Amino acid sequence: MGPELAPGYGGAARRTVQLERAEALRLLAAAPFGRLVFTADALPAVRPVNHLIGDDGEVIVRTQPFAGLARAALGRPAIVAYHADEIDPVRRIGWSVLVTGPARLVTAGGLAAEYARRLGPWDDPDSGVVIGIEPTLVTGTRLIAEVAV
């Protein structure tokens, strides 16, 4: 199956290319922020957060506690998604990465404190939890300009 063609801006064609896992994670690591996708009261919810990639490859975020995370606090997996992208709105090129996997609270005191310090707060500096997301499923696409020959 070949790459998908998408209509481009101003008539120029764009091509969608699937990213390899390593490239997708490299792009994600360089992104300044993304969106945490989770379930709240049986409905999908999205929260913008900044992130970093932990030494073990987990996506680490700091956010306010949410109802779906209570399962992770009890040792059961809370499946979440994390999405980041960089799209040029004028040229309509860029990339998008989605990581899906179980989330867990980072509870090791020193590690949680270090991650919290590096991530910083988005609002109240004395609240929030640090969450590690295991990158079980990593997908990514790159939208590129189709080269005319």
N, CA and C atoms as an extended XYZ file, in Angstrom:
447
Properties=species:S:1:pos:R:3:atomname:S:1:resname:S:1:resid:I:1 pbc="F F F"
N         0.837       -1.163        0.000 N   MET     1
C         0.000        0.000        0.000 CA  MET     1
C         0.886        1.231        0.000 C   MET     1
N         0.704        2.128       -0.950 N   GLY     2
C         1.532        3.312       -1.092 CA  GLY     2
C         1.054        4.448       -0.207 C   GLY     2
N         1.791        5.562       -0.228 N   PRO     3
C         1.395        6.721        0.570 CA  PRO     3
C         0.104        7.328        0.039 C   PRO     3
N        -0.649        7.930        0.933 N   GLU     4
C        -1.887        8.578        0.545 CA  GLU     4
C        -1.570        9.958       -0.023 C   GLU     4
N        -2.333       10.359       -1.055 N   LEU     5
C        -2.197       11.702       -1.598 CA  LEU     5
C        -3.318       12.564       -1.046 C   LEU     5
N        -2.985       13.761       -0.643 N   ALA     6
C        -3.977       14.690       -0.118 CA  ALA     6
C        -3.940       15.954       -0.956 C   ALA     6
N        -5.100       16.583       -1.174 N   PRO     7
C        -5.080       17.830       -1.931 CA  PRO     7
C        -4.280       18.868       -1.162 C   PRO     7
N        -3.445       19.586       -1.852 N   GLY     8
C        -2.593       20.570       -1.200 CA  GLY     8
C        -3.163       21.959       -1.272 C   GLY     8
N        -2.543       22.846       -0.581 N   TYR     9
C        -2.931       24.237       -0.578 CA  TYR     9
C        -2.511       24.871       -1.895 C   TYR     9
N        -3.396       25.598       -2.548 N   GLY    10
C        -3.063       26.250       -3.806 CA  GLY    10
C        -2.903       25.274       -4.953 C   GLY    10
N        -3.481       24.094       -4.859 N   GLY    11
C        -3.437       23.130       -5.943 CA  GLY    11
C        -2.260       22.178       -5.914 C   GLY    11
N        -1.255       22.420       -5.079 N   ALA    12
C        -0.106       21.516       -5.015 CA  ALA    12
C        -0.466       20.295       -4.188 C   ALA    12
N        -0.123       19.122       -4.679 N   ALA    13
C        -0.448       17.875       -3.970 CA  ALA    13
C         0.455       17.687       -2.765 C   ALA    13
N        -0.075       17.046       -1.751 N   ARG    14
C         0.672       16.669       -0.563 CA  ARG    14
C         0.601       15.154       -0.445 C   ARG    14
N         1.636       14.585        0.125 N   ARG    15
C         1.695       13.147        0.283 CA  ARG    15
C         1.854       12.814        1.762 C   ARG    15
N         1.079       11.843        2.245 N   THR    16
C         1.156       11.396        3.628 CA  THR    16
C         2.037       10.154        3.693 C   THR    16
N         3.068       10.218        4.535 N   VAL    17
C         4.020        9.130        4.679 CA  VAL    17
C         3.983        8.652        6.129 C   VAL    17
N         3.902        7.343        6.331 N   GLN    18
C         3.929        6.777        7.677 CA  GLN    18
C         5.342        6.876        8.248 C   GLN    18
N         5.446        7.236        9.518 N   LEU    19
C         6.736        7.342       10.191 CA  LEU    19
C         7.082        6.034       10.884 C   LEU    19
N         8.354        5.704       10.888 N   GLU    20
C         8.842        4.586       11.699 CA  GLU    20
C         8.757        4.994       13.170 C   GLU    20
N         8.662        4.019       14.046 N   ARG    21
C         8.522        4.273       15.482 CA  ARG    21
C         9.636        5.183       16.010 C   ARG    21
N        10.877        4.883       15.679 N   ALA    22
C        12.006        5.658       16.197 CA  ALA    22
C        11.925        7.118       15.756 C   ALA    22
N        11.562        7.357       14.497 N   GLU    23
C        11.436        8.725       13.991 CA  GLU    23
C        10.279        9.443       14.679 C   GLU    23
N         9.165        8.744       14.883 N   ALA    24
C         8.014        9.340       15.557 CA  ALA    24
C         8.387        9.765       16.975 C   ALA    24
N         9.094        8.909       17.699 N   LEU    25
C         9.493        9.244       19.069 CA  LEU    25
C        10.520       10.368       19.100 C   LEU    25
N        11.398       10.427       18.103 N   ARG    26
C        12.371       11.526       18.023 CA  ARG    26
C        11.655       12.859       17.833 C   ARG    26
N        10.664       12.889       16.935 N   LEU    27
C         9.894       14.114       16.710 CA  LEU    27
C         9.119       14.506       17.968 C   LEU    27
N         8.517       13.524       18.617 N   LEU    28
C         7.768       13.792       19.843 CA  LEU    28
C         8.672       14.397       20.909 C   LEU    28
N         9.859       13.851       21.066 N   ALA    29
C        10.790       14.348       22.080 CA  ALA    29
C        11.154       15.810       21.849 C   ALA    29
N        11.161       16.245       20.596 N   ALA    30
C        11.542       17.618       20.272 CA  ALA    30
C        10.370       18.601       20.344 C   ALA    30
N         9.140       18.102       20.448 N   ALA    31
C         7.967       18.977       20.483 CA  ALA    31
C         7.856       19.652       21.849 C   ALA    31
N         7.458       20.925       21.892 N   PRO    32
C         7.370       21.626       23.178 CA  PRO    32
C         6.155       21.245       24.020 C   PRO    32
N         5.087       20.774       23.400 N   PHE    33
C         3.896       20.377       24.143 CA  PHE    33
C         3.050       19.449       23.290 C   PHE    33
N         2.010       18.900       23.897 N   GLY    34
C         1.096       18.020       23.186 CA  GLY    34
C        -0.240       17.989       23.905 C   GLY    34
N        -1.015       16.950       23.631 N   ARG    35
C        -2.348       16.821       24.199 CA  ARG    35
C        -2.516       15.439       24.824 C   ARG    35
N        -2.899       15.425       26.085 N   LEU    36
C        -3.192       14.192       26.790 CA  LEU    36
C        -4.662       13.865       26.556 C   LEU    36
N        -4.930       12.659       26.057 N   VAL    37
C        -6.294       12.227       25.755 CA  VAL    37
C        -6.654       11.119       26.733 C   VAL    37
N        -7.769       11.288       27.436 N   PHE    38
C        -8.170       10.337       28.461 CA  PHE    38
C        -9.687       10.282       28.542 C   PHE    38
N       -10.188        9.422       29.402 N   THR    39
C       -11.620        9.295       29.589 CA  THR    39
C       -12.026        9.970       30.890 C   THR    39
N       -13.046       10.825       30.797 N   ALA    40
C       -13.591       11.489       31.980 CA  ALA    40
C       -15.101       11.281       31.963 C   ALA    40
N       -15.611       10.605       32.967 N   ASP    41
C       -17.044       10.311       33.042 CA  ASP    41
C       -17.539        9.626       31.772 C   ASP    41
N       -16.788        8.652       31.301 N   ALA    42
C       -17.109        7.824       30.129 CA  ALA    42
C       -17.102        8.604       28.815 C   ALA    42
N       -16.529        9.792       28.819 N   LEU    43
C       -16.429       10.594       27.602 CA  LEU    43
C       -14.966       10.930       27.331 C   LEU    43
N       -14.605       11.112       26.054 N   PRO    44
C       -13.222       11.501       25.762 CA  PRO    44
C       -12.955       12.929       26.224 C   PRO    44
N       -11.755       13.139       26.725 N   ALA    45
C       -11.329       14.458       27.174 CA  ALA    45
C        -9.904       14.690       26.700 C   ALA    45
N        -9.562       15.946       26.488 N   VAL    46
C        -8.236       16.311       25.996 CA  VAL    46
C        -7.719       17.466       26.839 C   VAL    46
N        -6.450       17.376       27.238 N   ARG    47
C        -5.841       18.436       28.032 CA  ARG    47
C        -4.466       18.758       27.455 C   ARG    47
N        -4.179       20.025       27.157 N   PRO    48
C        -2.834       20.372       26.682 CA  PRO    48
C        -1.836       20.323       27.832 C   PRO    48
N        -0.683       19.719       27.584 N   VAL    49
C         0.379       19.622       28.589 CA  VAL    49
C         1.730       19.627       27.881 C   VAL    49
N         2.765       19.960       28.633 N   ASN    50
C         4.108       19.763       28.100 CA  ASN    50
C         4.585       18.393       28.531 C   ASN    50
N         5.664       17.935       27.955 N   HIS    51
C         6.112       16.568       28.213 CA  HIS    51
C         7.626       16.466       28.090 C   HIS    51
N         8.115       15.329       28.502 N   LEU    52
C         9.496       14.950       28.249 CA  LEU    52
C         9.511       13.442       28.084 C   LEU    52
N        10.588       12.930       27.546 N   ILE    53
C        10.738       11.487       27.397 CA  ILE    53
C        11.671       11.017       28.507 C   ILE    53
N        11.184       10.099       29.334 N   GLY    54
C        11.964        9.583       30.456 CA  GLY    54
C        13.085        8.679       29.988 C   GLY    54
N        13.997        8.359       30.887 N   ASP    55
C        15.134        7.498       30.568 CA  ASP    55
C        14.692        6.123       30.075 C   ASP    55
N        13.524        5.677       30.527 N   ASP    56
C        13.022        4.361       30.114 CA  ASP    56
C        12.126        4.442       28.883 C   ASP    56
N        12.041        5.619       28.250 N   GLY    57
C        11.250        5.775       27.028 CA  GLY    57
C         9.808        6.165       27.251 C   GLY    57
N         9.372        6.267       28.499 N   GLU    58
C         8.000        6.686       28.763 CA  GLU    58
C         7.817        8.168       28.439 C   GLU    58
N         6.607        8.526       28.034 N   VAL    59
C         6.242        9.926       27.869 CA  VAL    59
C         5.798       10.407       29.248 C   VAL    59
N         6.451       11.444       29.761 N   ILE    60
C         6.187       11.947       31.102 CA  ILE    60
C         5.480       13.293       30.991 C   ILE    60
N         4.344       13.418       31.680 N   VAL    61
C         3.597       14.676       31.704 CA  VAL    61
C         3.261       15.023       33.147 C   VAL    61
N         2.973       16.297       33.366 N   ARG    62
C         2.496       16.756       34.674 CA  ARG    62
C         1.163       17.423       34.437 C   ARG    62
N         0.156       17.010       35.190 N   THR    63
C        -1.183       17.546       34.981 CA  THR    63
C        -1.978       17.482       36.276 C   THR    63
N        -3.139       18.083       36.264 N   GLN    64
C        -4.059       17.956       37.390 CA  GLN    64
C        -4.624       16.541       37.389 C   GLN    64
N        -4.911       15.986       38.540 N   PRO    65
C        -5.494       14.645       38.579 CA  PRO    65
C        -6.841       14.623       37.847 C   PRO    65
N        -7.147       13.528       37.201 N   PHE    66
C        -8.444       13.365       36.548 CA  PHE    66
C        -9.018       12.016       36.928 C   PHE    66
N       -10.327       11.879       36.787 N   ALA    67
C       -11.031       10.697       37.289 CA  ALA    67
C       -10.461        9.398       36.733 C   ALA    67
N       -10.152        9.344       35.454 N   GLY    68
C        -9.648        8.115       34.860 CA  GLY    68
C        -8.306        7.679       35.414 C   GLY    68
N        -7.581        8.600       36.000 N   LEU    69
C        -6.270        8.269       36.546 CA  LEU    69
C        -6.377        7.528       37.882 C   LEU    69
N        -7.515        7.569       38.504 N   ALA    70
C        -7.681        6.875       39.783 CA  ALA    70
C        -7.376        5.388       39.643 C   ALA    70
N        -7.698        4.802       38.490 N   ARG    71
C        -7.387        3.389       38.255 CA  ARG    71
C        -5.888        3.148       38.315 C   ARG    71
N        -5.114        4.062       37.718 N   ALA    72
C        -3.660        3.915       37.720 CA  ALA    72
C        -3.118        4.012       39.139 C   ALA    72
N        -3.732        4.862       39.958 N   ALA    73
C        -3.287        5.005       41.345 CA  ALA    73
C        -3.520        3.718       42.123 C   ALA    73
N        -4.503        2.920       41.686 N   LEU    74
C        -4.795        1.656       42.355 CA  LEU    74
C        -4.031        0.493       41.737 C   LEU    74
N        -3.136        0.788       40.803 N   GLY    75
C        -2.317       -0.247       40.201 CA  GLY    75
C        -2.924       -0.906       38.974 C   GLY    75
N        -4.078       -0.438       38.506 N   ARG    76
C        -4.686       -0.971       37.290 CA  ARG    76
C        -4.403       -0.001       36.155 C   ARG    76
N        -4.243       -0.510       34.938 N   PRO    77
C        -3.895        0.394       33.844 CA  PRO    77
C        -5.018        1.357       33.488 C   PRO    77
N        -4.644        2.591       33.264 N   ALA    78
C        -5.536        3.605       32.710 CA  ALA    78
C        -4.988        3.879       31.312 C   ALA    78
N        -5.684        3.454       30.296 N   ILE    79
C        -5.186        3.625       28.928 CA  ILE    79
C        -5.464        5.055       28.480 C   ILE    79
N        -4.411        5.719       28.029 N   VAL    80
C        -4.507        7.098       27.559 CA  VAL    80
C        -3.800        7.201       26.205 C   VAL    80
N        -3.956        8.348       25.584 N   ALA    81
C        -3.210        8.649       24.366 CA  ALA    81
C        -2.522        9.994       24.565 C   ALA    81
N        -1.433       10.170       23.851 N   TYR    82
C        -0.721       11.448       23.870 CA  TYR    82
C        -0.421       11.820       22.433 C   TYR    82
N        -0.792       13.036       22.058 N   HIS    83
C        -0.653       13.482       20.674 CA  HIS    83
C         0.124       14.787       20.615 C   HIS    83
N         1.043       14.876       19.674 N   ALA    84
C         1.750       16.120       19.392 CA  ALA    84
C         1.913       16.229       17.889 C   ALA    84
N         2.018       17.449       17.421 N   ASP    85
C         2.215       17.657       15.987 CA  ASP    85
C         2.914       18.983       15.735 C   ASP    85
N         3.334       19.134       14.526 N   GLU    86
C         3.886       20.403       14.050 CA  GLU    86
C         3.441       20.534       12.602 C   GLU    86
N         2.466       21.385       12.376 N   ILE    87
C         1.880       21.552       11.050 CA  ILE    87
C         2.030       23.008       10.633 C   ILE    87
N         2.573       23.246        9.465 N   ASP    88
C         2.671       24.585        8.904 CA  ASP    88
C         1.317       24.908        8.276 C   ASP    88
N         0.568       25.866        8.811 N   PRO    89
C        -0.772       26.139        8.299 CA  PRO    89
C        -0.787       26.774        6.914 C   PRO    89
N         0.308       27.384        6.510 N   VAL    90
C         0.367       28.005        5.186 CA  VAL    90
C         0.763       26.983        4.126 C   VAL    90
N         1.839       26.263        4.364 N   ARG    91
C         2.318       25.284        3.381 CA  ARG    91
C         1.615       23.937        3.490 C   ARG    91
N         0.912       23.716        4.622 N   ARG    92
C         0.193       22.466        4.889 CA  ARG    92
C         1.106       21.235        4.825 C   ARG    92
N         2.242       21.368        5.470 N   ILE    93
C         3.161       20.246        5.620 CA  ILE    93
C         3.521       20.130        7.094 C   ILE    93
N         4.019       18.984        7.502 N   GLY    94
C         4.415       18.799        8.889 CA  GLY    94
C         4.294       17.352        9.303 C   GLY    94
N         4.118       17.124       10.583 N   TRP    95
C         4.044       15.771       11.112 CA  TRP    95
C         3.053       15.704       12.268 C   TRP    95
N         2.642       14.478       12.589 N   SER    96
C         1.734       14.211       13.695 CA  SER    96
C         2.113       12.859       14.299 C   SER    96
N         2.179       12.796       15.635 N   VAL    97
C         2.543       11.556       16.337 CA  VAL    97
C         1.508       11.283       17.423 C   VAL    97
N         1.110       10.021       17.531 N   LEU    98
C         0.170        9.587       18.562 CA  LEU    98
C         0.762        8.394       19.300 C   LEU    98
N         0.847        8.515       20.620 N   VAL    99
C         1.322        7.437       21.493 CA  VAL    99
C         0.135        6.981       22.322 C   VAL    99
N        -0.105        5.682       22.361 N   THR   100
C        -1.190        5.120       23.162 CA  THR   100
C        -0.614        4.046       24.076 C   THR   100
N        -1.064        4.058       25.332 N   GLY   101
C        -0.587        3.043       26.260 CA  GLY   101
C        -1.073        3.283       27.670 C   GLY   101
N        -0.699        2.387       28.564 N   PRO   102
C        -1.111        2.534       29.958 CA  PRO   102
C        -0.379        3.682       30.646 C   PRO   102
N        -1.141        4.402       31.465 N   ALA   103
C        -0.579        5.500       32.249 CA  ALA   103
C        -0.442        5.051       33.691 C   ALA   103
N         0.574        5.562       34.330 N   ARG   104
C         0.771        5.266       35.744 CA  ARG   104
C         1.251        6.528       36.435 C   ARG   104
N         0.928        6.640       37.695 N   LEU   105
C         1.463        7.741       38.487 CA  LEU   105
C         2.923        7.473       38.750 C   LEU   105
N         3.760        8.480       38.601 N   VAL   106
C         5.168        8.364       38.985 CA  VAL   106
C         5.208        8.717       40.466 C   VAL   106
N         5.520        7.714       41.275 N   THR   107
C         5.439        7.902       42.727 CA  THR   107
C         6.793        7.885       43.426 C   THR   107
N         7.843        7.436       42.740 N   ALA   108
C         9.171        7.449       43.362 CA  ALA   108
C         9.521        8.909       43.661 C   ALA   108
N         9.620        9.242       44.948 N   GLY   109
C         9.762       10.626       45.388 CA  GLY   109
C        10.773       11.457       44.636 C   GLY   109
N        11.997       10.975       44.555 N   GLY   110
C        13.041       11.746       43.887 CA  GLY   110
C        12.787       11.900       42.399 C   GLY   110
N        12.346       10.831       41.777 N   LEU   111
C        12.074       10.870       40.337 CA  LEU   111
C        10.879       11.758       40.031 C   LEU   111
N         9.802       11.621       40.798 N   ALA   112
C         8.612       12.449       40.597 CA  ALA   112
C         8.955       13.924       40.776 C   ALA   112
N         9.742       14.236       41.793 N   ALA   113
C        10.127       15.628       42.050 CA  ALA   113
C        10.994       16.179       40.921 C   ALA   113
N        11.919       15.363       40.420 N   GLU   114
C        12.777       15.806       39.315 CA  GLU   114
C        11.963       16.058       38.055 C   GLU   114
N        11.060       15.132       37.713 N   TYR   115
C        10.197       15.330       36.549 CA  TYR   115
C         9.329       16.569       36.724 C   TYR   115
N         8.754       16.742       37.912 N   ALA   116
C         7.900       17.907       38.173 CA  ALA   116
C         8.691       19.198       38.007 C   ALA   116
N         9.929       19.202       38.491 N   ARG   117
C        10.781       20.392       38.353 CA  ARG   117
C        11.064       20.689       36.888 C   ARG   117
N        11.416       19.644       36.116 N   ARG   118
C        11.752       19.834       34.700 CA  ARG   118
C        10.551       20.247       33.865 C   ARG   118
N         9.384       19.722       34.205 N   LEU   119
C         8.180       20.056       33.451 CA  LEU   119
C         7.591       21.386       33.868 C   LEU   119
N         7.721       21.734       35.139 N   GLY   120
C         7.144       22.972       35.636 CA  GLY   120
C         5.624       22.907       35.629 C   GLY   120
N         4.976       23.811       36.343 N   PRO   121
C         3.519       23.822       36.389 CA  PRO   121
C         2.934       24.671       35.261 C   PRO   121
N         1.734       24.316       34.827 N   TRP   122
C         1.006       25.167       33.882 CA  TRP   122
C         0.161       26.166       34.638 C   TRP   122
N        -0.188       25.833       35.872 N   ASP   123
C        -0.996       26.756       36.667 CA  ASP   123
C        -0.476       26.766       38.099 C   ASP   123
N        -1.123       26.122       39.013 N   ASP   124
C        -0.749       26.114       40.420 CA  ASP   124
C         0.539       25.302       40.624 C   ASP   124
N         1.630       25.946       41.057 N   PRO   125
C         2.908       25.232       41.196 CA  PRO   125
C         2.909       24.162       42.282 C   PRO   125
N         1.938       24.198       43.192 N   ASP   126
C         1.909       23.232       44.286 CA  ASP   126
C         0.943       22.078       44.050 C   ASP   126
N         0.382       21.993       42.843 N   SER   127
C        -0.558       20.901       42.588 CA  SER   127
C        -0.143       20.153       41.325 C   SER   127
N        -0.868       19.115       41.045 N   GLY   128
C        -0.593       18.323       39.859 CA  GLY   128
C         0.106       17.023       40.215 C   GLY   128
N         0.010       16.099       39.289 N   VAL   129
C         0.657       14.805       39.441 CA  VAL   129
C         1.538       14.563       38.219 C   VAL   129
N         2.523       13.713       38.399 N   VAL   130
C         3.403       13.328       37.297 CA  VAL   130
C         2.943       11.956       36.819 C   VAL   130
N         2.752       11.847       35.518 N   ILE   131
C         2.245       10.617       34.912 CA  ILE   131
C         3.255       10.126       33.885 C   ILE   131
N         3.494        8.821       33.898 N   GLY   132
C         4.308        8.175       32.875 CA  GLY   132
C         3.400        7.368       31.958 C   GLY   132
N         3.559        7.554       30.651 N   ILE   133
C         2.765        6.826       29.665 CA  ILE   133
C         3.681        5.877       28.922 C   ILE   133
N         3.387        4.591       29.014 N   GLU   134
C         4.168        3.585       28.298 CA  GLU   134
C         3.815        3.665       26.812 C   GLU   134
N         4.792        3.863       25.938 N   PRO   135
C         4.497        3.998       24.507 CA  PRO   135
C         4.256        2.642       23.843 C   PRO   135
N         3.146        2.015       24.179 N   THR   136
C         2.826        0.695       23.657 CA  THR   136
C         2.568        0.734       22.157 C   THR   136
N         1.775        1.696       21.728 N   LEU   137
C         1.445        1.868       20.317 CA  LEU   137
C         1.886        3.264       19.903 C   LEU   137
N         2.784        3.336       18.933 N   VAL   138
C         3.294        4.621       18.452 CA  VAL   138
C         3.016        4.703       16.960 C   VAL   138
N         2.248        5.713       16.557 N   THR   139
C         1.979        5.924       15.133 CA  THR   139
C         2.310        7.362       14.793 C   THR   139
N         2.712        7.559       13.569 N   GLY   140
C         3.027        8.916       13.135 CA  GLY   140
C         2.942        9.037       11.631 C   GLY   140
N         2.646       10.242       11.204 N   THR   141
C         2.610       10.547        9.775 CA  THR   141
C         3.321       11.855        9.514 C   THR   141
N         3.820       11.958        8.318 N   ARG   142
C         4.430       13.197        7.859 CA  ARG   142
C         3.696       13.586        6.575 C   ARG   142
N         3.291       14.846        6.496 N   LEU   143
C         2.641       15.379        5.313 CA  LEU   143
C         3.684       16.213        4.573 C   LEU   143
N         4.029       15.782        3.368 N   ILE   144
C         5.081       16.445        2.598 CA  ILE   144
C         4.539       16.914        1.264 C   ILE   144
N         5.201       17.907        0.695 N   ALA   145
C         4.819       18.408       -0.616 CA  ALA   145
C         5.217       17.374       -1.666 C   ALA   145
N         4.300       17.085       -2.554 N   GLU   146
C         4.564       16.151       -3.652 CA  GLU   146
C         5.460       16.856       -4.665 C   GLU   146
N         6.553       16.233       -5.034 N   VAL   147
C         7.507       16.821       -5.963 CA  VAL   147
C         7.045       16.561       -7.388 C   VAL   147
N         6.938       17.635       -8.154 N   ALA   148
C         6.536       17.502       -9.548 CA  ALA   148
C         7.752       17.084      -10.396 C   ALA   148
N         7.543       16.124      -11.286 N   VAL   149
C         8.628       15.679      -12.171 CA  VAL   149
C         8.334       15.978      -13.606 C   VAL   149
